Amino acid sequence: MRPWWAVVVGLWVSTRHFFVNLGRFLRGSQDFTVYFPEQRFVHPPAIRGMPVLVQMENGKERCVACGLCEWACPTTCITIFPAETNDEVERYPEIFDIDMSRCMFCGYCEEACPEEAIVMSRQVEISSYSRSGSMWHKQDLLVPVSELKTRIDYLRSNYER
């Protein structure tokens, strides 16, 4: 292949994209650009944002500290220590930490949880100025079940598949 031919092909691709975009502009079609933060992108229900813990209506977490989410996590960013309790039926985590600097938002923890206690929220803006700010503890992760209704309904609709 001749060197000048690569330049011609590159110019042809750029020219074609220019005229396609010019045609869209003249027809008045909508932009693909979202001007963040003035405009917010509407996320689909299947988005996998930050993993959070479901807090029931009575104020307790739904988690029973079984450790399946910790075991399923490929980056080992979840740390769980179950609390000592006299009740044999109900357990709860004393420590539940997620290191968001290691989390890759794969959703394996959500799939592994038998209690629907950890779900992927719609929260995607989790930046911090320090490494210690990326460690989220149980109190930071608790979200009321009413705020997670759309995600839980989406998960339940996938159970039938």
N, C-alpha and C positions, 0 to 999 in steps of 0.2 A: 504494500500500500504506500502510495506516495505521501510525503509529509504535508503537502498543500491540500490534499484531499480531506484530511482530518480537520483542517481549518474551515473548509467549505461546509462540511457536515455540521460542525459546531455552530457556524453562522446560520445555517438553515434551521437548526433546532431552535435557536434563540429567536429568529425572525418569525417562525411559525407560532411560538408561544406568545410573542408580542401581538400578532394579529388576532389570535384566539382571545386573548385578554382584552384587546381593544374592541372586538365585537361584543363581548359580554358587557363591557362598560357602556357602549352605545345603545345596547338593548335595555340597559338599566337593571341587569340582574344583580342579585345581592352579593356583597363581598364575602370572601371566606375568612377574612381577618377579623378576629375578636380583639377589640381594643381594651385589654386588661390593664388595670383594675376597674376602669370606668364601666365596662360591660362585663357581665359574667357569662361564662359558658354554661349552657344547660347540659348537665351530665345525664347520660342514660341510666336506667335503673341497674344495669349490670356493672357499673363502675366499681372498681376495687380501690377504695381509698385506704385510709389508715385503719388498722384493726382496733376495735374497741370492745369493751365488756358490756354486756346487756345488764341493766339494772331493772329489777322487777318493780311492780307498783308499790310493794311494801318497803322498798328502799334497799333490799338485799341484792347482792349480785347473784346471777343465775349460775355462775361457775361452781362446780363441785370439786375442783382441784384434782381431776383425774389425770392430768398431765399428757393427754393425747395431743393437744395442740403443740405443746413443747416438744414432743417426740416427732411430730410431723414436720416441724419447721426445718427447712434445709439449711438455714443460716444460723440456727440456734440463737435467735435473738430473744426468745421468750424464756423467762425464768419464773418458776412456780414453786412455792413452798406451802404445803397444806397446813392449816391450823389444827392444833389439838382440840378435839371436841368430845364431849360425853355422848352426844347423839350419834348413834351408829348409822342412821339413815342419811343425814344431811351433813356434808362437809363443805368447807369453803376455803379459799386460798388466804393465807396470812400475807404472803408476798406474791404479787403478780406484776412483773416488770416486763416491758418490751423496749428493746433498744432500737429505736427508729432509724438510727444510722446504719444498722445492719439489715433491717427488714426490706425485702424486695417486693412486697405486696402481691405475693403469689396466690394467696387465698387458701393454702393447704391447711392452715390452722382452722379456718372457718369450715372446711369440708370435714376435718377430723373430729370436730366437737360434736358429741352426741346430744348435748343439751341446748344447742343454739345459743351458747353463752358468749362466744366471741364471733363477731361479724365484721365484715369490711364496711366501714362507714363511707359517707360521701366526702369526708374531709380529706383534701389533698394538699392543703397548704400547711406544712408542718415544719417549716424552716426554723432554725435557731442560730444564735450567735456563738454557741459553745457546744462542746461535745456532751457536757452534762445536761444541756437542755434537750438532747435527743433521747434521754432515758425517761420513759413514761411509766409512772407507777400506777397502782390500782386505783387510787383516788382520781387520777387524771384521766384514766381510761373509762370510767363508769359513765354510761350514757343511758338515759331513761328509755324504756322499751317503746314508748310512744313516738320518740324521734327516729327510731330505727324500723318503724312499721313497714315502709316501702321495701327496704332491703330484706327483711324477714319474709315478707310476702313473696318477693322474687325468689328467695331460696326455696320456699315451700312449693312454688310452682315448678321448680326444677326437680323435685323429688320424684315426680311422676314419670319423668323421662327415663 
